[in-house]
Amino acid sequence: MLHEQSACGIPFVKDLLAELLQSCHSVFYQQLSAWVLHGKVEDPFGEFFIAPSTDEEGREEEEEGGLLANYTINWDMVPGYFSKAIINTILFVGSSVHVLHVVDS
């Protein structure tokens, strides 16, 4: 939403929105980097669009063998400028890196 509104024609508002976007993107790229490079969801406030799956009681679900948590996409949190294909690729890459880290340790 913020990204869509940043195309405002009023210079003061446009500059203010650009500053807000920069702050938001900084947090987003840190979360995205942690996921894609390390297979970790670093999201204490539930702002990232990838999250561990949970059961009805809020506990993280695990695959058979207990090695890996299942991860899901929260489509409501996905920025509008990403395609579904990109988001699914991000999920796949982060999940793969997560598996490699689990197997390596």
N, C-alpha and C positions, 0 to 999 in steps of 0.2 A: 504494500500500500504506500509506504513512504517513497519507494522508488518511483511509483506512478505519479505521485504528486510533486516530485522534484522538477518536473518540466514547467514549473510556474514561470510566468513572464515578469513577475515583480522581482527586481534584483535582490532586495533585502531578504525576501522570503526564499528565493532560490538559493542564496548563499547560506542561509540558516539551515535549509533542508539538506544541502550538500554537506554541511558539517555534521549534521545528525546521521546522514547516510554513512559518512566515513567512520564514525564511531561504531555504528551497527555492523558495518562490514568488517571492521577490525575484529570484533568478537566472533562473527560468523566464520571468518577465515581461520582463526585460531581453532575453532571447533572442527572445521572441515579438515584442516591439516592434521589434527590429532587423530581423526578417524581414518583418513586416507593413508597417512604415513605410518601410524602406529596401531591402528585397529582399536582405538580407545574412544569411547564417547565421554568427553569431558564437558558435562552439561549439568551443573548443579541446580540450575533454575528451569530446566525443561524447555529451553528455547531452540534446541537443535532439532532438525527434522528426522533424525535417525535416533531410535531409542531401543533399549533392550525390551523384548516382549515380556509382558507380565501376565500372570494368571489372574483369576477372579479376586484373589486376596492381595494383589499388588506385589507378589514376589516375582523375581525374574525367573523366567522359564529357562530350562536347560535342555539341550539335546540329549539323546541317549548316551550314556557313558559319563554325563556330567561335565564334559570338557568345555563346551561352548554355549554361550547364551545366544538365543535367536534374536535377531534384530528386525525391526519393522520401520516402515516409513510413515511418519505422521504427515499426510498430504496437506493438512491445514497449515503446517508450518513451512512448507516449501516456498521459497521465493518465486514469484510469478515469472521471472525471466529464465528459469530452468525448465527444460523439456523433461517429460517423463523418462525418456531414454537416458538422459544425463543423470537423473536422480537414481535410476535403477543401476547404472554403471557405478555411481558413487557407493551405493549400498554393496554391490558385488565386490568392488576393490577393497573397501574397508573390512568387509567380512573375511575376504581372503587373507588380508594382512593379519587380522585377528587370529585366524586359524594358524598361520605360520608362527606367530608369537607364542601361541599356546603349545604347539607341537615342539617348538624350539626350547621351551623352558621345562 
